[in-house]
Amino acid sequence: MNRRAALKTLGTAAGAFLLDGCMRRGSQVVPGHPPELLHLPRVDVRPELEIRTVVGLRPFRPSGFVVRAENVGDKLVVHNYGHGGGGVTLSWGTSELAARLVREASGARVAVLGSGAVGLATSRLLQERGYSVTIYAKDLPPNTTSNTAGAQWYPFLVYEREHATPAFMQQFVEAAGIANRRFQLMVGERYGVRWIPNFYCSPDPYTSGRFAPGNPLHQFLVDVTAIEGPSNPFPLPYVRRVQTMMIEPSIYLPALMSDFFVAGGKIVVQEFHSPADVAQLSESTVVNCTGLGAHALFGDQELTAVKGQLTVLMPQPAVNYAAHFGDDYMFPRRDGVLLGGTHERDVWTLDPNPDAKQRVLAEHQQFFSGMKA
Ligand SMILES: Cc1cc2nc3c(=O)[nH]c(=O)nc-3n(C[C@H](O)[C@H](O)[C@H](O)COP(=O)(O)OP(=O)(O)OC[C@H]3O[C@@H](n4cnc5c(N)ncnc54)[C@H](O)[C@@H]3O)c2cc1C
């Protein structure tokens, strides 16, 4: 599945944003047109600048993530998994919804399965409620999918519109709001979270279409501005600028682990193969944050992989904006300039795809060499 196909089929506001989004904030169109050319540094895209290519498998469910409780033997298992391409973004929100389902008395011991962005946020929220938390996980950062994420704050590739129920949409919007607020409080060096401008570039005009005022994610589009005519440095005529938070996983995840340990948390490296393994744990409440692992562990057949690949170039500190065009996107981070644009559904291999890498590099090279200096 390429990004354009993904955006057409998936009911995400990001899809609407890229394909036919008329830029609005709340219910108002924002008609910003800076009169002069925006001076932005070009990204230097050359194969010689590559420092790594990484692959991750997004834990995707067409009907969206799972946050619910069930009894497994004599344990309460609270599920919190299946966030697709928005797991970092939504982590604090779905984890808050999951934490509300934990009914233990304060001070009780609670187990969390998984140590990605979702497991760590869940663990911290449980600690903030006074629980004594142990994380059980087969892999820890830097070896989780969450380390592979971009990670722009925006819920992208989270569900398919035709499969999402009203109850899910309610959870989704509530989770996005909670998470957005929490990340705002983490902006700064310690957590590697910052606001940056994003430029969405298109050959076609943005029309109202799916970006209608009723879109529940409008509230998260900050400072939307049209950059067109003489002010537009990009090689595509229709450009919208919007501010979003950017999260650097290699700073953010260790910082969360450190907070977890300072609050008395423990980590046990352990793989679980079946619910019977989970039933052996001594804690009577378990929160399942195993991401794609829930497919095998809890037999969730709807959960599938959407493979994503990022080619990372040497850091370019002068580049402090993100760009999105067609299937592709560029995120500038301190650990490198990320070039992405692949979404292969039901592909479970972590092997890099050399053809996809060549395509992504060539498309970014063409795009940035066409930018006005
Ligand atoms: C290329 C790419 C770009 C992305 N960009 C973004 C982005 O810009 N913004 C965004 O919000 N998201 C993005 N994502 C999506 C994001 O990475 C995922 O949604 C997120 O990492 C899911 O987090 P998680 O904690 O649920 O899972 P994971 O990070 O996979 O963590 C799962 C944890 O569970 C453990 N586990 C699994 N199975 C078992 C088992 N059987 N026994 C014991 N432990 C187990 C694992 O070891 C791990 O510790 C991107 C993903 C990719 C691949």
The ligand as an SDF file (V2000), in Angstrom:
LIG
                    3D

 53 58  0  0  0  0  0  0  0  0999 V2000
    8.4880    4.2900    9.9570 C   0  0  0  0  0  0  0  0  0  0  0  0
    7.5410    4.6120   11.0880 C   0  0  0  0  0  0  0  0  0  0  0  0
    7.2220    5.9380   11.3480 C   0  0  0  0  0  0  0  0  0  0  0  0
    6.3380    6.2430   12.3910 C   0  0  0  0  0  0  0  0  0  0  0  0
    6.0590    7.5550   12.6370 N   0  0  0  0  0  0  0  0  0  0  0  0
    5.2360    7.8760   13.6760 C   0  0  0  0  0  0  0  0  0  0  0  0
    4.9570    9.2300   13.9730 C   0  0  0  0  0  0  0  0  0  0  0  0
    5.4460   10.1540   13.2950 O   0  0  0  0  0  0  0  0  0  0  0  0
    4.1400    9.5110   15.0350 N   0  0  0  0  0  0  0  0  0  0  0  0
    3.5990    8.5090   15.8070 C   0  0  0  0  0  0  0  0  0  0  0  0
    2.8620    8.8100   16.7570 O   0  0  0  0  0  0  0  0  0  0  0  0
    3.8290    7.2030   15.5260 N   0  0  0  0  0  0  0  0  0  0  0  0
    4.6190    6.8680   14.4690 C   0  0  0  0  0  0  0  0  0  0  0  0
    4.8540    5.5460   14.1680 N   0  0  0  0  0  0  0  0  0  0  0  0
    4.0770    4.5010   14.8710 C   0  0  0  0  0  0  0  0  0  0  0  0
    4.6560    4.1390   16.2060 C   0  0  0  0  0  0  0  0  0  0  0  0
    5.9920    3.7450   16.0700 O   0  0  0  0  0  0  0  0  0  0  0  0
    3.8290    2.9970   16.8320 C   0  0  0  0  0  0  0  0  0  0  0  0
    2.4640    3.2910   16.8080 O   0  0  0  0  0  0  0  0  0  0  0  0
    4.2580    2.8450   18.2940 C   0  0  0  0  0  0  0  0  0  0  0  0
    5.6490    2.6310   18.3770 O   0  0  0  0  0  0  0  0  0  0  0  0
    3.5250    1.7050   19.0090 C   0  0  0  0  0  0  0  0  0  0  0  0
    3.9910    1.7380   20.3450 O   0  0  0  0  0  0  0  0  0  0  0  0
    3.7810    0.5170   21.3130 P   0  0  0  0  0  0  0  0  0  0  0  0
    4.3670    0.9110   22.6210 O   0  0  0  0  0  0  0  0  0  0  0  0
    2.3560    0.0910   21.2640 O   0  0  0  0  0  0  0  0  0  0  0  0
    4.6080   -0.6860   20.6520 O   0  0  0  0  0  0  0  0  0  0  0  0
    6.1690   -1.0200   20.6520 P   0  0  0  0  0  0  0  0  0  0  0  0
    7.0170    0.1790   20.6000 O   0  0  0  0  0  0  0  0  0  0  0  0
    6.3470   -2.0540   19.5930 O   0  0  0  0  0  0  0  0  0  0  0  0
    6.4010   -1.7060   22.0650 O   0  0  0  0  0  0  0  0  0  0  0  0
    5.8640   -2.9940   22.3370 C   0  0  0  0  0  0  0  0  0  0  0  0
    6.5220   -3.5610   23.5690 C   0  0  0  0  0  0  0  0  0  0  0  0
    5.9130   -4.8030   23.8720 O   0  0  0  0  0  0  0  0  0  0  0  0
    6.9070   -5.8200   23.9740 C   0  0  0  0  0  0  0  0  0  0  0  0
    6.3240   -7.0910   23.5800 N   0  0  0  0  0  0  0  0  0  0  0  0
    5.6650   -7.3880   22.4370 C   0  0  0  0  0  0  0  0  0  0  0  0
    5.2740   -8.6770   22.4390 N   0  0  0  0  0  0  0  0  0  0  0  0
    5.7150   -9.2050   23.6010 C   0  0  0  0  0  0  0  0  0  0  0  0
    5.6250  -10.5050   24.1970 C   0  0  0  0  0  0  0  0  0  0  0  0
    5.0260  -11.5000   23.5620 N   0  0  0  0  0  0  0  0  0  0  0  0
    6.2020  -10.7060   25.4120 N   0  0  0  0  0  0  0  0  0  0  0  0
    6.8370   -9.6910   26.0550 C   0  0  0  0  0  0  0  0  0  0  0  0
    6.9380   -8.4570   25.5420 N   0  0  0  0  0  0  0  0  0  0  0  0
    6.3840   -8.2190   24.3460 C   0  0  0  0  0  0  0  0  0  0  0  0
    8.0170   -5.3400   23.0650 C   0  0  0  0  0  0  0  0  0  0  0  0
    9.2480   -5.9770   23.3960 O   0  0  0  0  0  0  0  0  0  0  0  0
    8.0180   -3.8510   23.4040 C   0  0  0  0  0  0  0  0  0  0  0  0
    8.7120   -3.6030   24.6040 O   0  0  0  0  0  0  0  0  0  0  0  0
    5.7500    5.2010   13.1600 C   0  0  0  0  0  0  0  0  0  0  0  0
    6.0930    3.8830   12.9060 C   0  0  0  0  0  0  0  0  0  0  0  0
    6.9830    3.5760   11.8840 C   0  0  0  0  0  0  0  0  0  0  0  0
    7.3410    2.1520   11.6430 C   0  0  0  0  0  0  0  0  0  0  0  0
  1  2  1  0
  2  3  1  0
  2 52  2  0
  3  4  2  0
  4  5  1  0
  4 50  1  0
  5  6  2  0
  6  7  1  0
  6 13  1  0
  7  8  2  0
  7  9  1  0
  9 10  1  0
 10 11  2  0
 10 12  1  0
 12 13  2  0
 13 14  1  0
 14 15  1  0
 14 50  1  0
 15 16  1  0
 16 17  1  0
 16 18  1  0
 18 19  1  0
 18 20  1  0
 20 21  1  0
 20 22  1  0
 22 23  1  0
 23 24  1  0
 24 25  2  0
 24 26  1  0
 24 27  1  0
 27 28  1  0
 28 29  2  0
 28 30  1  0
 28 31  1  0
 31 32  1  0
 32 33  1  0
 33 34  1  0
 33 48  1  0
 34 35  1  0
 35 36  1  0
 35 46  1  0
 36 37  1  0
 36 45  1  0
 37 38  2  0
 38 39  1  0
 39 40  1  0
 39 45  2  0
 40 41  1  0
 40 42  2  0
 42 43  1  0
 43 44  2  0
 44 45  1  0
 46 47  1  0
 46 48  1  0
 48 49  1  0
 50 51  2  0
 51 52  1  0
 52 53  1  0
M  END
$$$$
